[in-house]
Amino acid sequence: FTFKFQSFKYRIDNIISATSMELQLYSTITITILTFSIISIVCNLFEYLSKYTKEFAVHIMCGGTIKSIANRIITQIFIIIFICDLIILIIMKPSLSYLITVIFSIIIGIAIIAFPLLKLKNTSITKLLKRS
């Protein structure tokens, strides 16, 4: 045993490199899962729109509007997001990371809703009625 100074710079550089590679791997996996989930939900909403076209046509014939149909879709998505955020709140407790998570989930919700709402907005009432 000596009191000679030994530098740990090499070990610290290895630890930083390994942590960085691990973070990149986890980020890639997370982004991949998130992308496929968003695509899946958007496709599911498109299927929902085409499946319930008759119901939407009847809704419009009875005095409903495209806006009320859009509100149904928005409500469906944001109920799921609210429940998920509530579960995260129970697990994480209120903090800055929780706030960032909620903001990110709202942004994802808006992105998910955008494509089906654009399709619904571009669909004319006569097309809805002709499909039924």
N, C-alpha and C positions, 0 to 999 in steps of 0.2 A: 504494500500500500504506500502510495506516494502522494504528495500534494501537487503533483505536476498537473497543469491545466490541460484538459482535453476538450476539444470543440465538439459540440453536438450538432453542428450545422448540417453535416451530411445526413444524420438521422432525422433531423427536423425537416429537411428538404424531401426526404423519402416519405415521411408521414404526410406532408402537405400534398405531395404528388399523388399518393394513394387516396387521400381524402378527396382530392379534386376529381380523380377518375371515378370514384364511387359516386360522387355527387352528379357527375355527368351521366352515369349509367341510370341512376334513379330518376333523374330529370327526363331522360329519353323515354324510359318506361312510362312515367307519369303522363308525358305529352302524348305518347302513342295511345294509351288507354283513354285519355280524355278526348282525343280526336275521334277515335272509333265510337265512343259513347255519344258524342255530339252528333255524329253522322247517323248513328242508329236512332236517336230520338227524333231527328229531323225527318228521316225516312218514315218513322212510325207516325209522325204527324201528317205527312203526305198521305199515307195509307188511311189514316183516320178521316182526312178530308174527302178522299175518294169513296170511302166506305159509307159515310153518312151524308152523301150528296142529296139523297131523297129527303132525309130529315131536314137538311138545310133549306131545300126548295120549299117544303111545306112551311117551314119557319118563316121564310120570306113571303110566301103567299098569304100567310096569316098576319102580316104586318111587321115582321121582324126585319132587321137590317143586317148588312154584312158586318157592321160594327159590333152587334150583339154576338154574332158567331165568333168574331175575333176575340171578344171578351171571354168567351167560353174557353178558347184555346189558351189565352194568356193565363186565365185562372188555373187551368189544369197544370201548366208548367210551374207557375209560381207557388202553388200549394206544395208541390214536390220539393222545390228549392227551400221553402220555408221550413218544412219538416226536417230536411237535411241540415239546415243551419241551426235549428233548434237542438238537434242531436249533438252537433259540434259544440254548441254553447254549453250543454250539459257536461261534455267531456273536457273542453278546454278552459272554461270559465271566461268571463269577459277580459279581453286583452287586445293589444294591437294586432297580433296575428289573427285573432278571431275577426276583427274588423276588416282586415285585408281579405280574409276568406269570404266574408259576406259580400264585400264589394265585388270580388272576383266571381262569386256564384251568380250575382245579379247580372254582371256583364255576360257570362256564359248563357244565362237565361234569355237575355235580350238577343244574343246571337242565334240561339236555338229557335226562338219565335220568329225571327226576321224572315226566313225563307218561306215558311208556310203562310205567313200573313201577306207576303208579296204575291204568292200564288193566289190566295183568296181574293186579294184586292184586284188582281188582274183578271180574275174570272168574272165575266159579266153575269148578271142575274138571269138573262135569257139562256145562257149556257147551263146554268144550274137547273133551270126549269126543264130544259130539253133533255138533260141527262136522266131526270127522274121519269 
